[in-house]
Amino acid sequence: ANKYKIDVAIHNHPKPSNYWNPDMFMEAVDGLSNRIGACTDVGHWARMGLDPVKCLQKISGRVKSLHFKDIKEEVAGEEERHDVIWGTGSLDMEGMLLELKKQNFKGVFSIEYEYNWDNSVPDIKKCISYFNETVDELL
């Protein structure tokens, strides 16, 4: 990464992935160049019972990009916590955005919206509107 002056990002996936927990990620990159960072999926953290805001705090300075999303509230007896329109689910969207602002994040936000696959564009447009409105309020 240093030789070619490029950033590299490790993506977290749910258990049993090696990097499902930010503590495991930080242990793996300890002592390595800051060019090696994380492509964080905040939904995976939440589905693993972790608080995405606290996870972002743990990897402060290492976030290179995000699979940013909001997910359905946890419902007893239901396994799936699918993607929902930003601001309508269980994640602390404003808290995550404020934490990224605090970290002076300048990387890439990817809208990862895999629910309602055949007709997701209207929902994705609502995510973009939520982002624009929320960022305007927070800045």
DSSP file (Angstrom, degrees, kcal/mol; ACC not computed):
  #  RESIDUE AA STRUCTURE BP1 BP2  ACC     N-H-->O    O-->H-N    N-H-->O    O-->H-N    TCO  KAPPA ALPHA  PHI   PSI    X-CA   Y-CA   Z-CA
    1    1 A A     >>       0   0    0      0, 0.0     5,-2.0     0, 0.0     4,-0.7   0.000 360.0 360.0 360.0 -44.7    0.0    0.0    0.0
    2    2 A N  T >45 +     0   0    0      3,-0.2     3,-0.5     2,-0.2     5,-0.0   0.921 360.0  56.5 -69.1 -42.5    2.8    2.4    0.9
    3    3 A K  T 345S+     0   0    0      1,-0.2    -1,-0.2     2,-0.1     0, 0.0   0.902 120.5  29.2 -56.2 -44.1    5.0    1.4   -2.1
    4    4 A Y  T 345S-     0   0    0      2,-0.1    -1,-0.2     0, 0.0    -2,-0.2   0.399 106.0-124.4 -99.4   1.7    2.2    2.2   -4.6
    5    5 A K  T <<5 +     0   0    0     -4,-0.7     2,-0.3    -3,-0.5    -3,-0.2   0.917  64.1 134.2  55.5  48.9    0.5    4.9   -2.5
    6    6 A I      < -     0   0    0     -5,-2.0     2,-0.3     2,-0.0    -1,-0.2  -0.945  54.1-123.8-125.3 149.3   -2.9    3.3   -2.5
    7    7 A D        -     0   0    0     -2,-0.3     2,-0.4    -3,-0.1    29,-0.2  -0.704  22.1-159.9 -89.5 145.1   -5.4    2.7    0.3
    8    8 A V  E     -a   36   0A   0     27,-2.8    29,-3.4    -2,-0.3     2,-0.4  -0.970   3.5-158.1-124.3 138.8   -6.6   -0.8    0.9
    9    9 A A  E     -a   37   0A   0     -2,-0.4     2,-0.5    27,-0.2    29,-0.3  -0.974   8.4-148.0-126.2 132.8   -9.7   -1.6    2.8
   10   10 A I  E     -a   38   0A   0     27,-2.6    29,-2.4    -2,-0.4     2,-0.4  -0.836  21.3-141.1 -94.6 128.9  -10.7   -4.8    4.6
   11   11 A H  E     -a   39   0A   0     -2,-0.5     2,-0.3    27,-0.2     8,-0.2  -0.771   8.8-135.1 -96.8 132.2  -14.4   -5.5    4.5
   12   12 A N        -     0   0    0     27,-1.0     8,-0.2    -2,-0.4    32,-0.1  -0.661  23.5-179.6 -84.0 138.4  -16.2   -6.9    7.5
   13   13 A H        -     0   0    0     -2,-0.3     6,-0.1     1,-0.1    28,-0.0  -0.839  36.8 -84.5-124.2 166.8  -18.7   -9.7    7.1
   14   14 A P  S >  S-     0   0    0      0, 0.0     3,-2.4     0, 0.0    -1,-0.1  -0.122  74.6 -31.2 -65.5 169.0  -20.8  -11.5    9.7
   15   15 A K  T 3  S+     0   0    0      1,-0.3     3,-0.1     5,-0.1     0, 0.0  -0.275 124.2  36.1 -50.4 141.4  -19.5  -14.4   11.8
   16   16 A P  T 3  S+     0   0    0      0, 0.0    -1,-0.3     0, 0.0     4,-0.0  -0.878  91.3 112.1 -95.6  22.2  -17.5  -16.5   11.2
   17   17 A S  S X  S-     0   0    0     -3,-2.4     3,-1.1     1,-0.1     4,-0.2  -0.180  73.6-123.6 -52.5 147.4  -15.6  -13.9    9.1
   18   18 A N  T 3  S+     0   0    0      1,-0.2     3,-0.2     2,-0.1    -1,-0.1   0.743 108.4  41.1 -64.8 -23.3  -12.2  -13.0   10.6
   19   19 A Y  T 3  S+     0   0    0     -8,-0.2    -1,-0.2     1,-0.1     6,-0.1   0.012  72.2 116.0-118.9  28.4  -13.1   -9.3   10.7
   20   20 A W  S <  S+     0   0    0     -3,-1.1    -1,-0.1    -8,-0.2    -5,-0.1   0.792  76.6  54.8 -66.9 -26.2  -16.8   -9.3   11.9
   21   21 A N  S >> S-     0   0    0     -3,-0.2     4,-1.7    -4,-0.2     3,-0.8  -0.909  80.8-137.5-111.2 132.8  -15.7   -7.5   15.1
   22   22 A P  H 3> S+     0   0    0      0, 0.0     4,-2.8     0, 0.0     5,-0.2   0.784 104.0  62.1 -61.7 -25.3  -13.8   -4.2   14.9
   23   23 A D  H 3> S+     0   0    0      2,-0.2     4,-2.0     1,-0.2     5,-0.1   0.904 104.0  48.4 -64.4 -39.0  -11.5   -5.4   17.8
   24   24 A M  H <> S+     0   0    0     -3,-0.8     4,-1.9     2,-0.2    -1,-0.2   0.898 111.8  50.0 -66.1 -40.7  -10.3   -8.3   15.5
   25   25 A F  H  X S+     0   0    0     -4,-1.7     4,-1.8     2,-0.2    -2,-0.2   0.944 110.1  49.2 -61.6 -48.6   -9.7   -5.8   12.7
   26   26 A M  H  X S+     0   0    0     -4,-2.8     4,-0.8     1,-0.2    -2,-0.2   0.867 109.9  51.8 -63.1 -35.9   -7.7   -3.4   14.9
   27   27 A E  H  < S+     0   0    0     -4,-2.0     3,-0.5     1,-0.2    -1,-0.2   0.903 109.2  51.1 -64.0 -40.2   -5.6   -6.3   16.2
   28   28 A A  H  < S+     0   0    0     -4,-1.9    -2,-0.2     1,-0.2    -1,-0.2   0.834 116.3  39.2 -67.7 -33.1   -4.9   -7.4   12.6
   29   29 A V  H >< S+     0   0    0     -4,-1.8     3,-2.6    -5,-0.1    -1,-0.2   0.431  81.6 133.1 -99.0   1.2   -3.8   -3.9   11.4
   30   30 A D  T 3< S+     0   0    0     -4,-0.8     3,-0.1    -3,-0.5    -3,-0.1  -0.305  81.7   7.5 -55.0 124.2   -1.9   -3.0   14.6
   31   31 A G  T 3  S+     0   0    0      1,-0.3    -1,-0.3    -2,-0.1     2,-0.2   0.387 105.6 117.5  84.6  -3.8    1.4   -1.5   13.6
   32   32 A L  S <  S-     0   0    0     -3,-2.6    -1,-0.3     1,-0.2    -3,-0.1  -0.490  75.7 -75.1 -92.4 165.9    0.6   -1.5    9.9
   33   33 A S    >   -     0   0    0     -2,-0.2     3,-1.7     1,-0.1    -1,-0.2  -0.170  34.5-123.3 -55.5 146.7    0.4    1.6    7.7
   34   34 A N  T 3  S+     0   0    0      1,-0.3    -1,-0.1    -3,-0.1    -2,-0.0   0.558 106.8  79.3 -69.8  -7.1   -2.7    3.8    8.0
   35   35 A R  T 3  S+     0   0    0    -28,-0.1   -27,-2.8     1,-0.1     2,-0.8   0.680  79.9  77.1 -70.6 -16.8   -3.2    3.1    4.3
   36   36 A I  E <  S+a    8   0A   0     -3,-1.7   -27,-0.2   -29,-0.2     2,-0.1  -0.857  70.0 139.3 -97.1 113.6   -4.7   -0.2    5.4
   37   37 A G  E     -a    9   0A   0    -29,-3.4   -27,-2.6    -2,-0.8     2,-0.4  -0.413  45.1 -74.9-134.2-154.3   -8.1    0.5    6.6
   38   38 A A  E     -ab  10  63A   0     24,-3.3    26,-2.9   -29,-0.3    27,-1.7  -0.915   7.5-156.1-122.9 142.0  -11.7   -0.7    6.7
   39   39 A C  E     -ab  11  65A   0    -29,-2.4   -27,-1.0    -2,-0.4    27,-0.2  -0.910  40.2-153.8-105.0  95.6  -14.6   -0.9    4.3
   40   40 A T  E     - b   0  66A   0     25,-2.0    27,-3.7    -2,-0.7     2,-0.7  -0.504  21.6-160.6 -85.6 138.3  -17.2   -1.0    7.0
   41   41 A D  E  >  - b   0  67A   0     -2,-0.2     4,-1.6    25,-0.2     3,-0.3  -0.924   6.6-169.4-111.9 102.3  -20.6   -2.6    6.7
   42   42 A V  H  > S+     0   0    0     25,-1.1     4,-2.0    -2,-0.7    -1,-0.1   0.790  83.4  58.0 -67.1 -28.0  -22.6   -1.0    9.5
   43   43 A G  H  > S+     0   0    0     24,-0.5     4,-2.6     2,-0.2    -1,-0.2   0.888 102.5  53.2 -68.2 -39.9  -25.5   -3.4    9.0
   44   44 A H  H  > S+     0   0    0     -3,-0.3     4,-1.2     2,-0.2    -2,-0.2   0.915 108.3  51.2 -61.4 -42.1  -23.3   -6.5    9.5
   45   45 A W  H ><>S+     0   0    0     -4,-1.6     5,-2.5     1,-0.2     3,-0.7   0.952 111.3  47.0 -59.2 -48.6  -22.1   -5.0   12.8
   46   46 A A  H ><5S+     0   0    0     -4,-2.0     3,-1.9     1,-0.3    -2,-0.2   0.901 109.1  53.8 -62.0 -41.1  -25.7   -4.4   14.0
   47   47 A R  H 3<5S+     0   0    0     -4,-2.6    -1,-0.3     1,-0.3    -2,-0.2   0.750 105.8  54.7 -65.7 -22.0  -26.8   -7.9   13.0
   48   48 A M  T <<5S-     0   0    0     -4,-1.2    -1,-0.3    -3,-0.7    -2,-0.2   0.331 125.9-102.4 -91.0   6.1  -23.9   -9.3   15.1
   49   49 A G  T < 5S+     0   0    0     -3,-1.9     2,-0.3     1,-0.3    -3,-0.2   0.638  80.4 131.0  85.1  14.7  -25.2   -7.4   18.1
   50   50 A L      < -     0   0    0     -5,-2.5    -1,-0.3    -6,-0.2    -2,-0.1  -0.712  62.3-117.9-100.9 152.9  -22.7   -4.6   17.9
   51   51 A D     >  -     0   0    0     -2,-0.3     4,-2.4     1,-0.2     5,-0.2  -0.803  18.9-151.3 -88.3 113.2  -23.4   -0.8   18.1
   52   52 A P  H  > S+     0   0    0      0, 0.0     4,-2.5     0, 0.0     5,-0.2   0.831  94.1  54.6 -57.7 -34.0  -22.2    0.7   14.7
   53   53 A V  H  > S+     0   0    0      2,-0.2     4,-2.0     1,-0.2     5,-0.1   0.951 111.4  44.3 -64.5 -47.1  -21.4    4.1   16.3
   54   54 A K  H  > S+     0   0    0      1,-0.2     4,-2.1     2,-0.2    -1,-0.2   0.867 112.0  53.8 -64.4 -35.9  -19.1    2.4   18.9
   55   55 A C  H  X S+     0   0    0     -4,-2.4     4,-1.6     2,-0.2    -1,-0.2   0.926 107.6  49.9 -64.1 -44.2  -17.6    0.3   16.2
   56   56 A L  H  < S+     0   0    0     -4,-2.5    -2,-0.2     1,-0.2    -1,-0.2   0.894 109.8  52.1 -60.4 -39.1  -16.8    3.4   14.1
   57   57 A Q  H >< S+     0   0    0     -4,-2.0     3,-1.3     1,-0.2    -1,-0.2   0.899 106.1  54.4 -63.1 -40.2  -15.2    4.9   17.2
   58   58 A K  H 3< S+     0   0    0     -4,-2.1    -1,-0.2     1,-0.3    -2,-0.2   0.839 114.1  40.0 -63.9 -33.3  -13.0    1.9   17.7
   59   59 A I  T >< S+     0   0    0     -4,-1.6     3,-2.6    -5,-0.1     4,-0.4   0.114  83.4 159.6-104.5  23.1  -11.6    2.0   14.2
   60   60 A S  T <   +     0   0    0     -3,-1.3    -3,-0.1     1,-0.3    40,-0.0  -0.142  68.6  18.7 -48.6 132.2  -11.3    5.8   14.1
   61   61 A G  T 3  S+     0   0    0      2,-0.1    -1,-0.3    42,-0.1    -4,-0.1   0.321 112.8  77.3  87.4  -7.6   -8.8    6.9   11.5
   62   62 A R    <   +     0   0    0     -3,-2.6   -24,-3.3    -6,-0.2     2,-0.6   0.431  58.7 113.5-112.2  -2.4   -9.1    3.6    9.6
   63   63 A V  E     +b   38   0A   0     -4,-0.4   -24,-0.2   -26,-0.2    44,-0.1  -0.614  28.0 162.7 -77.5 118.2  -12.4    4.0    7.8
   64   64 A K  E     -     0   0A   0    -26,-2.9    44,-1.1    -2,-0.6     2,-0.3   0.751  65.8  -9.6-101.8 -35.1  -11.7    4.1    4.1
   65   65 A S  E     -bc  39 108A   0    -27,-1.7   -25,-2.0    42,-0.2    -1,-0.4  -0.971  63.2-137.6-158.2 166.5  -15.2    3.4    2.8
   66   66 A L  E     -bc  40 109A   0     42,-2.5    44,-2.5    -2,-0.3     2,-0.9  -0.984  17.9-148.6-135.3 142.4  -18.6    2.3    4.0
   67   67 A H  E     -bc  41 110A   0    -27,-3.7   -25,-1.1    -2,-0.4   -24,-0.5  -0.883  43.8-164.0 -96.0  91.6  -21.4    0.0    3.0
   68   68 A F  E     + c   0 111A   0     42,-2.0    44,-1.6    -2,-0.9     2,-0.3  -0.631  22.4 138.2 -89.5 135.4  -23.9    2.4    4.6
   69   69 A K        -     0   0    0     -2,-0.3     2,-0.4    42,-0.1    16,-0.1  -0.975  44.4-129.0-161.6 168.0  -27.4    1.2    5.4
   70   70 A D  E     -D   84   0B   0     14,-0.6    14,-2.2    -2,-0.3     2,-0.3  -0.948  30.5-153.7-121.6 148.7  -30.2    1.1    7.8
   71   71 A I  E     -D   83   0B   0     -2,-0.4    19,-3.0    12,-0.3    20,-0.3  -0.891  23.2 -87.8-129.2 158.2  -31.8   -2.2    8.7
   72   72 A K        -     0   0    0     10,-2.7    17,-0.1    -2,-0.3     3,-0.1  -0.189  52.6 -95.2 -58.2 146.0  -35.1   -3.4    9.9
   73   73 A E        -     0   0    0      1,-0.1     2,-0.3    18,-0.0    -1,-0.1  -0.258  48.2 -97.5 -55.8 149.8  -35.9   -3.5   13.6
   74   74 A E        -     0   0    0     -3,-0.1     2,-0.4     7,-0.1    -1,-0.1  -0.597  42.5-167.1 -73.4 131.0  -35.2   -6.8   15.3
   75   75 A V    >   -     0   0    0     -2,-0.3     3,-2.3     3,-0.3    -3,-0.0  -0.986  26.9-110.2-123.7 126.8  -38.4   -8.9   15.6
   76   76 A A  T 3  S+     0   0    0     -2,-0.4     3,-0.1     1,-0.3     0, 0.0  -0.279 104.2  17.8 -55.2 132.3  -38.6  -12.0   17.8
   77   77 A G  T 3  S+     0   0    0      1,-0.2     2,-0.5     2,-0.0    -1,-0.3   0.266 102.6 104.1  89.0 -11.8  -38.9  -15.1   15.7
   78   78 A E    <   -     0   0    0     -3,-2.3    -3,-0.3     1,-0.1    -1,-0.2  -0.893  48.4-169.6-105.1 131.6  -37.7  -13.4   12.5
   79   79 A E        +     0   0    0     -2,-0.5     2,-0.3    -3,-0.1    -1,-0.1   0.897  62.5  78.4 -82.8 -43.2  -34.2  -14.1   11.3
   80   80 A E        -     0   0    0      1,-0.1     2,-0.4    -6,-0.0    -5,-0.2  -0.485  46.7-177.5 -79.9 133.1  -33.8  -11.5    8.6
   81   81 A R        -     0   0    0     -2,-0.3     3,-0.1    -7,-0.1   -34,-0.1  -0.752  28.3-171.0-119.9  79.9  -33.1   -7.9    9.3
   82   82 A H        -     0   0    0     -2,-0.4   -10,-2.7     1,-0.2     2,-0.0  -0.124  29.6 -80.1 -74.4 167.5  -33.2   -6.6    5.8
   83   83 A D  E     -D   71   0B   0    -12,-0.2     2,-0.3     6,-0.1   -12,-0.3  -0.336  49.2-174.9 -63.0 144.7  -32.2   -3.2    4.5
   84   84 A V  E     -D   70   0B   0    -14,-2.2   -14,-0.6    -3,-0.1     5,-0.1  -0.882  40.1 -70.1-133.8 168.4  -34.8   -0.4    4.8
   85   85 A I    >   -     0   0    0     -2,-0.3     3,-2.1     1,-0.1     4,-0.3  -0.370  68.4 -92.2 -59.6 134.2  -34.9    3.2    3.7
   86   86 A W  T 3  S+     0   0    0      1,-0.3    -1,-0.1    37,-0.2    44,-0.1  -0.184 111.9  22.6 -53.4 135.7  -32.4    5.2    5.7
   87   87 A G  T 3  S+     0   0    0      4,-0.1    -1,-0.3    -3,-0.1    -2,-0.1   0.371 107.4  80.5  88.5  -3.4  -33.9    6.8    8.8
   88   88 A T  S <  S+     0   0    0     -3,-2.1    -2,-0.2    -4,-0.0    -3,-0.1   0.429  84.8  61.4-111.1  -1.6  -36.7    4.3    9.1
   89   89 A G  S    S-     0   0    0     -4,-0.3   -17,-0.2     2,-0.2     4,-0.1  -0.025  97.4 -78.2-109.7-150.5  -34.9    1.4   10.7
   90   90 A S  S    S+     0   0    0    -19,-3.0     2,-0.2     2,-0.1   -18,-0.1   0.524  87.6  99.1 -97.4  -8.7  -33.0    0.5   13.8
   91   91 A L  S    S-     0   0    0    -20,-0.3     2,-1.8     1,-0.1     3,-0.2  -0.534  77.6-118.8 -86.8 150.3  -29.6    2.1   13.2
   92   92 A D     >  +     0   0    0      1,-0.2     4,-2.4    -2,-0.2     5,-0.2  -0.605  40.2 172.7 -83.3  80.0  -28.5    5.4   14.7
   93   93 A M  H  > S+     0   0    0     -2,-1.8     4,-2.5     1,-0.2    -1,-0.2   0.915  75.9  46.5 -59.8 -47.0  -28.0    7.1   11.3
   94   94 A E  H  > S+     0   0    0      1,-0.2     4,-2.7     2,-0.2    -1,-0.2   0.901 111.3  52.7 -64.7 -39.6  -27.4   10.5   12.7
   95   95 A G  H  > S+     0   0    0      2,-0.2     4,-2.1     1,-0.2    -1,-0.2   0.900 110.8  47.0 -61.4 -41.5  -25.0    9.1   15.3
   96   96 A M  H  X S+     0   0    0     -4,-2.4     4,-2.5     2,-0.2    -2,-0.2   0.925 113.1  48.4 -66.4 -43.9  -23.0    7.4   12.6
   97   97 A L  H  X S+     0   0    0     -4,-2.5     4,-2.3     1,-0.2    -2,-0.2   0.901 111.6  49.8 -63.9 -40.1  -22.9   10.5   10.5
   98   98 A L  H  X S+     0   0    0     -4,-2.7     4,-2.6     2,-0.2    -1,-0.2   0.897 110.6  50.3 -64.8 -39.3  -21.8   12.6   13.4
   99   99 A E  H  X S+     0   0    0     -4,-2.1     4,-1.9     2,-0.2    -2,-0.2   0.914 110.6  48.9 -64.8 -42.0  -19.0   10.1   14.3
  100  100 A L  H  <>S+     0   0    0     -4,-2.5     5,-2.7     2,-0.2     4,-0.2   0.888 111.1  50.5 -64.7 -37.9  -17.8   10.1   10.7
  101  101 A K  H ><5S+     0   0    0     -4,-2.3     3,-1.6     1,-0.2    -2,-0.2   0.925 108.2  52.8 -62.9 -44.2  -17.8   14.0   10.7
  102  102 A K  H 3<5S+     0   0    0     -4,-2.6    -2,-0.2     1,-0.3    -1,-0.2   0.865 109.6  48.9 -58.3 -36.9  -15.9   13.9   14.0
  103  103 A Q  T 3<5S-     0   0    0     -4,-1.9    -1,-0.3    -5,-0.1    -2,-0.2   0.458 111.7-123.4 -82.4  -0.8  -13.3   11.6   12.3
  104  104 A N  T < 5 -     0   0    0     -3,-1.6    -3,-0.2    -4,-0.2    -2,-0.1   0.893  38.4-163.4  58.3  41.6  -13.2   14.0    9.3
  105  105 A F      < +     0   0    0     -5,-2.7    -1,-0.2     1,-0.1   -41,-0.1  -0.336  24.3 170.4 -61.4 130.5  -14.1   11.1    7.0
  106  106 A K        +     0   0    0     -3,-0.1    -1,-0.1    -2,-0.1   -42,-0.1   0.101  42.4 103.6-127.1  19.6  -13.4   11.8    3.4
  107  107 A G  S    S-     0   0    0    -44,-0.1     2,-0.4     1,-0.1   -42,-0.2   0.134  75.4 -64.2 -90.0-155.3  -14.0    8.3    1.9
  108  108 A V  E     -c   65   0A   0    -44,-1.1   -42,-2.5     2,-0.0     2,-0.6  -0.801  30.9-154.2-103.4 132.4  -16.7    6.7   -0.1
  109  109 A F  E     -c   66   0A   0     -2,-0.4     2,-0.5   -44,-0.2   -42,-0.2  -0.925  13.6-164.7 -98.4 122.6  -20.3    6.0    1.0
  110  110 A S  E     -c   67   0A   0    -44,-2.5   -42,-2.0    -2,-0.6     2,-0.9  -0.942  16.7-137.2-106.6 128.5  -21.9    3.1   -0.8
  111  111 A I  E     -c   68   0A   0     -2,-0.5     2,-0.8   -44,-0.2   -42,-0.1  -0.754  22.0-169.1 -80.2 110.7  -25.6    2.7   -0.6
  112  112 A E        +     0   0    0    -44,-1.6     2,-0.4    -2,-0.9    -2,-0.0  -0.895  18.4 159.2-104.4 108.4  -26.0   -1.0   -0.1
  113  113 A Y        +     0   0    0     -2,-0.8    11,-0.1     1,-0.1     7,-0.1  -0.867   6.5 159.3-133.9  97.0  -29.7   -1.7   -0.5
  114  114 A E    >   +     0   0    0     -2,-0.4     3,-0.5     2,-0.0     2,-0.2   0.414  45.7  97.0-102.9   0.0  -30.4   -5.3   -1.3
  115  115 A Y  T 3  S+     0   0    0      1,-0.2     4,-0.1     2,-0.1   -31,-0.0  -0.585  87.6  18.2 -88.0 153.7  -34.0   -5.5   -0.3
  116  116 A N  T >  S+     0   0    0     -2,-0.2     3,-2.0     1,-0.1    -1,-0.2   0.910  80.8 179.2  55.2  44.0  -36.9   -5.1   -2.8
  117  117 A W  G X   +     0   0    0     -3,-0.5     3,-0.9     1,-0.3     4,-0.1   0.803  68.8  52.8 -51.2 -43.2  -34.2   -6.0   -5.4
  118  118 A D  G 3  S+     0   0    0      1,-0.3    -1,-0.3     2,-0.1    -2,-0.1   0.647 126.7  21.7 -74.2 -13.7  -36.5   -5.8   -8.5
  119  119 A N  G <  S+     0   0    0     -3,-2.0     4,-0.4    -4,-0.1    -1,-0.3  -0.237  81.5 127.0-145.4  50.4  -37.8   -2.3   -7.7
  120  120 A S    <>  +     0   0    0     -3,-0.9     4,-2.6     1,-0.2     3,-0.3   0.655  48.4  86.4 -87.1 -15.8  -35.2   -0.8   -5.4
  121  121 A V  H  > S+     0   0    0      1,-0.2     4,-2.5     2,-0.2     5,-0.2   0.892  88.3  50.6 -58.4 -44.4  -34.6    2.5   -7.2
  122  122 A P  H  > S+     0   0    0      0, 0.0     4,-1.5     0, 0.0    -1,-0.2   0.903 113.5  46.9 -60.2 -38.0  -37.5    4.4   -5.5
  123  123 A D  H  > S+     0   0    0     -4,-0.4     4,-1.8    -3,-0.3   -37,-0.2   0.894 110.8  51.5 -68.5 -39.5  -36.2    3.3   -2.1
  124  124 A I  H  X S+     0   0    0     -4,-2.6     4,-2.3     1,-0.2    -1,-0.2   0.892 106.5  54.4 -64.7 -39.0  -32.6    4.2   -3.0
  125  125 A K  H  X S+     0   0    0     -4,-2.5     4,-2.3    -5,-0.2    -1,-0.2   0.891 107.2  51.2 -60.0 -39.2  -33.8    7.7   -4.0
  126  126 A K  H  X S+     0   0    0     -4,-1.5     4,-2.5     2,-0.2    -1,-0.2   0.862 107.5  53.0 -67.1 -34.9  -35.4    8.0   -0.6
  127  127 A C  H  X S+     0   0    0     -4,-1.8     4,-2.6     2,-0.2    -2,-0.2   0.918 109.3  48.9 -63.1 -43.0  -32.1    7.0    1.0
  128  128 A I  H  X S+     0   0    0     -4,-2.3     4,-2.8     2,-0.2    -2,-0.2   0.912 111.2  49.6 -63.4 -42.9  -30.3    9.7   -1.0
  129  129 A S  H  X S+     0   0    0     -4,-2.3     4,-2.7     2,-0.2     5,-0.3   0.927 110.9  49.8 -61.5 -44.7  -32.9   12.3    0.1
  130  130 A Y  H  X S+     0   0    0     -4,-2.5     4,-2.9     2,-0.2     5,-0.3   0.933 111.8  48.7 -59.1 -46.0  -32.5   11.3    3.7
  131  131 A F  H  X S+     0   0    0     -4,-2.6     4,-3.0     2,-0.2     5,-0.3   0.946 112.4  47.1 -59.3 -50.8  -28.8   11.6    3.4
  132  132 A N  H  X S+     0   0    0     -4,-2.8     4,-2.0     1,-0.2    -1,-0.2   0.920 116.2  44.2 -59.6 -45.2  -28.9   15.0    1.8
  133  133 A E  H  X S+     0   0    0     -4,-2.7     4,-1.8    -5,-0.2    -1,-0.2   0.914 116.3  46.2 -66.5 -43.1  -31.4   16.4    4.3
  134  134 A T  H  X S+     0   0    0     -4,-2.9     4,-2.3    -5,-0.3    -2,-0.2   0.912 112.3  49.4 -69.8 -42.5  -29.6   14.9    7.4
  135  135 A V  H  X S+     0   0    0     -4,-3.0     4,-2.0    -5,-0.3    -1,-0.2   0.915 109.5  52.8 -63.2 -41.7  -26.2   16.1    6.3
  136  136 A D  H  < S+     0   0    0     -4,-2.0    -1,-0.2    -5,-0.3    -2,-0.2   0.903 112.1  45.9 -58.8 -40.9  -27.5   19.6    5.7
  137  137 A E  H  < S+     0   0    0     -4,-1.8    -1,-0.2     1,-0.2    -2,-0.2   0.872 114.4  47.3 -69.2 -37.4  -29.0   19.6    9.2
  138  138 A L  H  <        0   0    0     -4,-2.3    -2,-0.2     1,-0.2    -1,-0.2   0.763 360.0 360.0 -78.8 -25.1  -25.8   18.2   10.8
  139  139 A L     <        0   0    0     -4,-2.0    -1,-0.2    -5,-0.2    -2,-0.2   0.457 360.0 360.0 -92.2 360.0  -23.4   20.6    9.1
